[in-house]
Amino acid sequence: MDTIINNERALEIVRNFSKSKVLVIGDMMVDQFIWGKVSRISPEAPVPVVEVTAETLLFGGCANVLNNIFSIGGKVTVTGIIGSDDMGRWLIRECRRMGIDTKGFIVEQDRPTIVKTRVIAHHQQVVRFDRENKKPISTDNLRMMQDYIETQKDSVGAIVVSDYNKGMITKKLINGIKEVIIDKDIVLCVDPKQNDFSFYKGCDVITPNHHEAERALGTEFESYDDILRGGEKLLKKYLFKAVLITRGEEGMTLFESNGDVTNIPTVAKEVFDVTGAGDTVIGVFSLCLAAGASFREAAALANHAAGIVVGKVGTATVTGEELKKVL
């Protein structure tokens, strides 16, 4: 397969997926796609009139991380906030249909379920509108989430904090998670959106893309040496055990607290759509860690999964069979 991990070991980790469980915590979203065609301009304003032909609902935000873990064959559970609305009920219904525990869903009356609606005509995005409320979560809901994490701590091997900066992930929540799992062998992984990484200080793993890493450091990566310095700085400053910087067509670079730096070249044959690729990386990476992989092995497998997902259109996922096929 590659120099980091041989096929036999890779398949052994994939076989362990069905016995490994990840808890996903974060901003629950629905990705709504409205498909149509344009044949005229509106007489009311200079805008296209879209004749709607179809509508699709997909898991978004941390629900897409959950979907990636589920579709690749892992056990997964989730806690997050939804609204008391149709989209929130749709998320619950879909999770139940998949056999995923929904006790971690917290319904907040005056906050809508986050929905990103994309109107697409002739394969072009015409407009996107977002329904969301970014206020921080209430103390009661924070307590309910911590209570739910408490019920899961004996059965999970990894926790993913999927932060989309919609008000749900706070320092208080992250400190609460760390308190609950302090004496457990659970890897705490973060997919960041805050520019201030002190939010995530002391978590085990963080997986920023190169833009997020640049913003956290307040600098631009103009060369590979800049990336090396940046990754080392993030590791030391925020006490992470590993930093995985995803670099688009350049692949990924993994920094570990023991001083190892591993470059993982991209394996994507063709790139059609990078939507949700970060969700695939954190989902598969955390599941591999829960299944007993080292940081390097988990990064190599997550890289292969991302290579499959960017070859698909829309917020896509990878199945265990697809991953086995590329291995």
C-alpha positions in Angstrom: 0.0 0.0 0.0 2.6 2.5 1.0 5.7 2.8 3.2 3.8 3.9 6.3 1.5 0.9 6.6 1.5 -2.5 4.7 -1.7 -4.0 3.3 -2.0 -6.7 5.9 -1.8 -4.3 8.8 -4.2 -1.8 7.1 -6.8 -4.6 6.6 -6.4 -5.7 10.2 -7.3 -2.2 11.3 -10.3 -2.0 8.9 -11.5 -5.4 10.3 -11.4 -3.9 13.8 -13.8 -1.1 12.8 -16.9 -3.1 13.6 -15.7 -3.5 17.2 -14.6 0.1 17.6 -16.8 3.0 18.8 -16.4 6.8 18.4 -18.4 9.5 20.1 -19.0 12.6 17.9 -19.7 16.0 19.6 -20.4 19.1 17.7 -22.6 21.3 15.5 -25.4 19.2 14.0 -26.5 20.3 10.5 -28.6 19.4 7.5 -27.3 20.0 4.0 -30.3 20.7 1.8 -29.8 20.7 -2.0 -32.6 22.1 -4.2 -32.0 21.0 -7.8 -33.5 22.7 -10.8 -33.2 24.3 -14.2 -33.1 27.9 -15.4 -34.8 28.9 -18.6 -35.6 32.6 -18.0 -34.8 35.7 -15.9 -37.4 37.0 -13.5 -39.5 39.9 -14.6 -39.4 41.2 -11.0 -35.6 41.5 -10.6 -32.5 40.5 -12.7 -32.2 37.1 -11.1 -32.7 33.6 -12.6 -36.0 31.7 -12.1 -35.1 28.2 -11.0 -37.7 25.5 -11.8 -37.3 23.0 -9.0 -37.0 19.4 -10.2 -35.7 17.6 -7.0 -34.7 18.1 -3.4 -32.1 16.2 -1.4 -31.4 16.2 2.3 -27.9 15.0 3.6 -26.2 14.9 7.0 -24.0 18.0 7.5 -21.6 19.3 10.1 -20.8 16.8 12.8 -23.6 14.6 11.5 -21.5 14.1 8.4 -18.6 13.0 10.6 -21.0 10.5 12.2 -22.2 9.4 8.7 -18.6 8.8 7.6 -17.8 6.6 10.6 -21.1 4.7 10.2 -20.7 4.1 6.5 -17.1 2.8 6.7 -18.3 0.3 9.3 -17.6 1.7 12.7 -19.8 2.1 15.7 -20.8 5.6 16.4 -22.8 7.8 18.8 -23.4 11.5 18.9 -24.4 14.4 21.1 -25.4 17.8 19.7 -28.1 20.4 19.6 -31.1 20.5 17.2 -34.1 22.7 17.0 -37.7 21.6 17.7 -38.4 21.6 14.0 -38.9 19.4 10.9 -35.2 19.3 10.1 -34.3 18.2 13.6 -36.9 15.5 13.5 -35.5 14.4 10.2 -32.1 14.0 11.7 -33.5 11.9 14.6 -35.5 9.7 12.2 -32.5 9.1 9.9 -30.3 8.2 12.9 -32.9 5.8 14.3 -33.2 4.2 10.8 -29.4 3.6 10.8 -29.6 2.1 14.4 -27.7 5.0 16.0 -28.6 6.0 19.5 -30.4 9.4 19.6 -30.3 9.9 23.4 -27.5 12.5 22.9 -29.7 14.7 20.8 -30.6 17.8 22.8 -33.6 19.8 21.5 -33.4 23.6 22.1 -36.7 25.4 21.7 -35.5 28.8 20.5 -32.6 27.6 18.3 -33.3 26.3 14.8 -31.6 23.1 13.5 -28.8 24.5 11.4 -29.6 24.1 7.7 -27.5 25.0 4.7 -29.6 25.2 1.6 -27.9 25.2 -1.8 -29.9 25.9 -4.9 -28.2 24.2 -7.9 -29.2 24.6 -11.5 -27.3 23.1 -14.5 -24.5 21.9 -12.1 -23.9 25.5 -10.9 -24.6 26.7 -7.3 -27.0 29.7 -7.8 -27.3 30.7 -4.2 -26.8 29.3 -0.7 -28.8 30.4 2.4 -28.1 29.4 6.0 -30.5 29.1 8.9 -28.6 29.2 12.2 -28.3 30.8 15.6 -24.8 31.0 16.9 -25.4 31.9 20.6 -23.5 29.8 23.1 -25.4 26.8 24.5 -27.1 27.1 27.9 -25.6 25.8 31.1 -28.4 23.2 31.4 -27.8 21.8 27.9 -24.0 21.8 28.6 -24.8 19.6 31.7 -27.0 17.3 29.7 -24.2 16.8 27.1 -21.7 16.0 29.8 -24.2 13.6 31.4 -24.5 11.8 28.0 -20.7 11.7 27.5 -20.5 10.1 31.0 -22.8 7.3 29.8 -20.6 6.6 26.8 -17.1 6.8 28.4 -16.8 3.1 29.1 -17.6 2.0 25.5 -15.8 4.5 23.2 -12.2 4.5 22.1 -12.2 8.0 20.6 -14.1 11.2 20.9 -14.3 13.7 18.0 -15.1 17.3 18.6 -16.4 18.6 15.3 -16.4 22.4 15.6 -18.1 24.4 13.0 -18.0 27.6 15.1 -21.8 27.8 15.5 -21.8 28.4 19.3 -21.9 24.8 20.5 -18.2 24.1 21.2 -17.0 26.2 24.1 -13.9 26.1 26.3 -16.2 25.0 29.1 -17.5 22.1 27.1 -14.0 20.9 26.1 -12.8 21.1 29.7 -15.9 19.2 30.7 -15.1 16.4 28.2 -11.5 16.2 29.5 -12.8 15.9 33.1 -15.2 13.1 32.2 -12.5 11.0 30.4 -9.5 11.9 32.5 -8.9 8.3 33.7 -9.9 6.6 30.5 -7.9 5.4 27.5 -9.9 7.6 25.0 -8.2 9.7 22.3 -9.7 13.2 22.1 -9.6 14.5 18.5 -10.6 18.0 17.3 -11.5 19.3 13.8 -11.1 23.1 14.5 -12.9 26.2 13.3 -11.8 28.7 16.0 -8.8 30.8 15.1 -7.7 30.7 18.7 -6.4 27.1 19.3 -6.1 27.8 23.1 -9.7 26.7 22.9 -8.5 23.1 22.3 -5.3 23.1 24.5 -4.4 19.7 25.9 -6.6 17.7 23.5 -4.8 14.7 21.9 -5.1 15.4 18.2 -6.1 18.3 16.0 -6.7 18.2 12.3 -6.7 21.7 10.8 -6.4 22.3 7.0 -3.5 24.6 6.0 -5.7 27.7 6.0 -6.9 27.0 9.6 -3.4 26.3 10.7 -2.2 29.6 9.2 -5.0 31.6 10.9 -4.2 30.0 14.3 -0.5 31.0 13.9 -1.2 34.4 12.4 1.1 33.7 9.5 1.1 32.4 5.9 2.8 29.2 4.7 4.9 30.2 1.8 7.2 27.2 1.8 7.3 23.6 3.1 9.7 24.9 5.8 7.0 27.3 7.0 4.6 24.3 7.4 7.3 22.4 9.4 7.8 25.3 11.7 4.1 25.9 12.0 3.2 22.3 12.9 6.0 22.1 15.5 4.8 25.4 17.0 1.2 24.2 17.3 2.3 20.9 18.9 4.4 22.6 21.6 2.2 25.7 22.3 -1.0 23.8 22.8 0.3 20.5 24.2 -1.2 18.3 21.5 0.1 14.7 21.0 -0.4 15.0 17.3 -1.2 17.7 14.7 -2.4 16.5 11.2 -2.4 19.4 8.7 -4.4 18.6 5.6 -2.9 20.4 2.5 -5.3 19.7 -0.3 -3.6 18.3 -3.4 -0.3 18.4 -1.4 -1.6 15.6 0.8 -1.1 15.8 4.6 1.7 16.3 7.1 1.5 14.6 10.5 3.5 16.1 13.5 3.9 14.0 16.6 5.0 15.0 20.1 7.9 12.5 19.9 9.4 14.6 17.1 8.4 12.5 14.2 7.1 14.3 11.0 5.4 12.3 8.3 4.4 13.5 4.9 1.5 11.6 3.3 1.1 12.4 -0.4 -2.4 12.6 -1.8 -3.8 9.5 -3.4 -6.8 11.0 -5.2 -7.0 10.1 -8.9 -9.5 12.8 -9.8 -10.9 15.6 -7.7 -14.6 16.4 -8.3 -15.7 17.9 -5.0 -13.8 18.6 -1.8 -17.1 19.2 0.2 -16.9 17.3 3.4 -13.4 15.9 2.9 -12.3 17.2 6.3 -15.2 15.3 7.9 -14.0 12.1 6.2 -10.5 12.7 7.5 -11.4 13.3 11.1 -14.0 10.5 11.1 -11.8 7.8 9.6 -8.7 9.0 11.6 -10.5 8.8 14.9 -12.1 5.4 14.1 -8.6 4.0 13.2 -7.3 5.3 16.5 -10.2 3.6 18.3 -9.4 0.4 16.3 -5.8 0.4 17.7 -3.9 2.2 14.9 -0.9 4.5 15.6 -1.2 8.2 14.6 0.8 7.4 11.4 -1.3 4.4 10.4 -4.5 6.3 11.1 -3.4 9.3 9.0 -2.4 7.0 6.1 -5.9 5.3 6.1 -7.7 8.6 6.5 -5.7 9.9 3.5 -6.9 6.9 1.4 -10.5 7.5 2.5 -10.3 11.2 1.6 -8.9 10.3 -1.8 -12.1 8.2 -2.5 -14.5 10.9 -1.2 -13.1 13.8 -3.3 -13.8 11.7 -6.4 -17.5 11.9 -5.6 -19.9 14.8 -6.0 -21.7 16.3 -3.0 -21.2 15.7 0.7 -20.1 12.1 0.3 -18.9 9.2 2.4 -16.8 6.1 2.0 -17.8 2.5 2.6 -15.6 -0.2 4.2 -15.7 -2.1 0.9 -14.4 0.9 -1.1 -11.5 1.3 1.4 -10.7 -2.4 1.2 -10.7 -2.2 -2.6 -8.1 0.6 -2.7 -6.0 -1.3 -0.1 
